[in-house]
Amino acid sequence: MRHRNLTISMLGAAALALAAQAAPAAASGLSVSPSILEHSAHAGGVGSVTITNTTSGTLKINVKARPWVQSLSGAVAPSQSKELSGMRLSRTSFSLGAGAQSTVSLKLVGKPSDGSLFGCLEVRGTPTRHSKHGITVAYRLISTLRLNPSRKTLKAQVEGLGVVGKSSHSTLALTIRNRGNTVDPIGGTVRLTGPRGTLTDTVTSTRIIPGGRVRVTLQSLRKVPGGSYSASVSLTQDGRTVTRASRRIRLP
Amino acid sequence: MRRAWRLGGASLALCLTLALRVGPAGAEEEPGVEVGGEVPSYLSLELDAEGGSAGNCTMHLGADVTASTPGAQLSLTSAGGLGRDPLEAAAEGDPFQPFAGPFGASLASWTQPIGDTAVSLRFRCAGSQKDASSELLYLTLSAQTP
């Protein structure tokens, strides 16, 4: 299993170990590690996560593997109704006592149809004692699951390029759909060529779930004179150019 | 004692600086040898003691957040899920906002890894709602990207 790890010096590790030893009397919360579980998408065990309750009371723990829902802005949230198909967890609902920790193993039942699976692990920890104020605040930790394909398909599509907003607030916006089977960031450049010259802007690298689409806002058009422009887009992923597209756009 | 569990970059950097400056007596650097270790990525959410009153339908709460990977977000969702929630929430200094739907109310976000970062939260009833008893809210710490 390949965790996404934070490499630190040995002295740093020692400092962390000392801090961790002092933890039980001090901390009061819920933790999950690793926060990004990355593995190749093949049938069988794909890793495990450790859940630790450092509160002074028992927490009722619920664990679910869920697909992401991605908004047009690129933000992701766990689906509230669906579970990640093909994923089995060794434990899904249990009580975790004060200071206790538990490991949940993840197993992929079969190889995903498009070779990869991306989602998250939703860990909910609800106090068994309810708040005296009526409002009970429970813990919810969302860690990332990346089950990468053995053979990557890098493919992106420009679904839209146009002006959003009005007058001085208008900006150029690019809508990208990920047609591949990875979440490798997609970035690139947009070049606008018009009667008064050429403008170039960078498309900020964004992780998009396979099949998902994201709208990237580009530069402000406040100082760009109106008229007809030729826009050319070049998108890159994993160091390779995955698509080129041209559009004719009219700026107000 | 609460302050003992600090993974903050500043304290870690301080430890490293002190350790490197003091060092073991007689220790010599051996060129070309790289010593390292690996720590699994980590998400941690801690809550402080809460305050407020159900009668006034207000509550305040402190949260401490640790996320060893960049791009963490703190948000609030209700146990009711997609339904309209009778409460509003805000991080200190920010305006109140309702929370409903899968994305909930975004309270704070960070682009860099963070260590035990304190966030002060406030809750209140929305509109004509006067009673927040039996409300179950989930304070969510999550990744912002897939």
Interface residues (C-beta under 8 A of the other chain):
Chain A: H3 R4 N5 L6 T7 I8 S9 M10 L11 G12 A13 A14 A15 L16 A19 A20 A22 A23 A25 A26 A27 S28 G29 L30 S31 V32 S33 P34 S35 I36 T54 W68 V69 Q70 S71 G74 A75 V76 A77 P78 S79 Q80 F118 C120 R124 T126 S131 K132 H133 G134 I135 T136 V137 A138 Y139 R140 L141 I142 S143 T144 R146 V183 T206 R207 I208 I209
Chain B: M1 R2 R3 A4 W5 R6 L7 L12 C15 L16 A19 L20 V35 G36 G37 E38 V39 P40 S41 Y42 L43 S44 L45 E46 L47 D48 E50 G51 G52 S53 A54 M59 L61 D64 T66 A67 S68 T69 Q73 T77 A79 G81 L82 L87 P102 F103 G104 P113 F123 D131 A132 S133 S134 E135 L136 L137 Y138 L139 T140 L141 S142 A143 Q144 T145 P146
